[in-house]
Each structure stands twice: as structure tokens, then as C-alpha cells.
Amino acid sequence: VQLVESGGGLVQPGGSLRLSCAFSGYTYSGHCMGWFRQAPGKEREGVAIIGSSGSTGYADSVKGRFTISKDNAKNTLVLQMNNLKPEDTAEYYCAADRHQLCWEFWVIGRAGDVWKHWGQGTQVTVS
């Protein structure tokens, strides 16, 4: 399984960025995919998740500003980020997992420790 993020960069507060994650060797059906971020000196946190049915979930800090979506035909996961704030500055990671409890792990904040497949990350700086 390979996950490759792109789309990070430097943006001013209030601006937008669109992150993409190209995945290969992974059958999405029945599993979870999501975006995580880690700022310097902080723990990795879940940002957004999408389940096999298309259900989505978001961290409270990004609700109403970020949107997660997927295109199975193109094997791409997308995170649209609007109204960016300086506190959104972090390395952003795409991740995926096949475990039947992958969604529950995200809900309890353990997905960052448990999910199996990770991309290399892309830097987002809001300044």
C-alpha cells in the first residue's frame, strides 16, 4: 500500500489549500481513510475521516472549514481546507486502515497509534 500526499504549501490566514492523497495497492471498500496532522512539539491528531459508506467525521477545530472526500475511480483522497488559521500549521498525513474498528479508533483518538498505512506527509504553513 502506498499513500502519497501533495498540495501543501504556504498560505495566508483566511486562504485555502487542497490536499490530495494518491493511494495504490489499497482496496478502499469496507475500510477507513483519513487525514491527520502534527505540529512541532504536539501530538499527532486526527483531522478528518471518511468511511466506506461515505460517512465523514471531523475534529471540532476544523468543522465547517475542512471537507474530506474521495474519488475511488481515481484512487484519490482529498482534503479541502478553507478559512485557514495559523493554528492549522502542521505536517499533514494521509492514512488508511482495514481494521473493522478503524472508525472507533478514530473516535477515541487512537487512530494515530493504530492505523497501519501512512503517507510521508505534506507541510501546511499558514502565516
Long-range contacts (C-beta under 8 A, 24 or more apart in sequence): 1-25, 1-26, 1-96, 1-117, 2-26, 3-94, 3-95, 3-96, 3-117, 3-118, 3-119, 4-94, 4-119, 4-120, 5-92, 5-93, 5-94, 5-119, 5-120, 5-121, 5-122, 6-122, 7-122, 8-92, 8-122, 8-123, 8-124, 9-123, 9-124, 9-125, 10-125, 10-126, 10-127, 11-84, 11-124, 11-125, 11-126, 12-126, 12-127, 13-84, 13-85, 13-86, 13-126, 13-127, 14-83, 14-84, 15-84, 15-126, 16-80, 16-81, 16-82, 16-83, 16-84, 17-81, 17-84, 17-124, 18-78, 18-79, 18-80, 18-81, 19-78, 19-79, 19-81, 19-92, 19-94, 19-122, 19-124, 20-76, 20-77, 20-78, 21-76, 21-77, 21-78, 21-79, 21-94, 21-119, 22-75, 22-76, 23-75, 23-76, 23-77, 23-94, 23-96, 24-75, 26-75, 26-96, 26-117, 28-52, 28-70, 28-72, 28-96, 30-98, 31-96, 31-97, 31-98, 31-99, 31-102, 32-96, 32-97, 32-99, 32-102, 32-103, 32-106, 32-111, 32-115, 33-70, 33-77, 33-94, 33-95, 33-96, 34-68, 34-94, 34-95, 34-96, 34-106, 34-111, 34-115, 35-68, 35-77, 35-79, 35-92, 35-93, 35-94, 35-95, 36-92, 36-93, 36-95, 36-111, 36-112, 37-88, 37-90, 37-91, 37-92, 37-93, 37-124, 38-90, 38-91, 38-93, 39-89, 39-90, 39-91, 42-90, 43-112, 44-93, 44-112, 45-109, 45-112, 46-106, 46-109, 46-111, 46-112, 47-79, 47-92, 48-79, 49-103, 49-106, 49-111, 50-77, 51-103, 55-103, 57-103, 57-106, 57-107, 61-87, 62-88, 81-124, 84-124, 84-126, 85-126, 86-126, 86-127, 87-126, 88-124, 88-126, 89-124, 89-125, 89-126, 89-127, 90-123, 90-124, 91-121, 91-122, 91-123, 91-124, 92-121, 92-122, 92-123, 92-124, 93-118, 93-119, 93-120, 93-121, 94-118, 94-119, 95-119
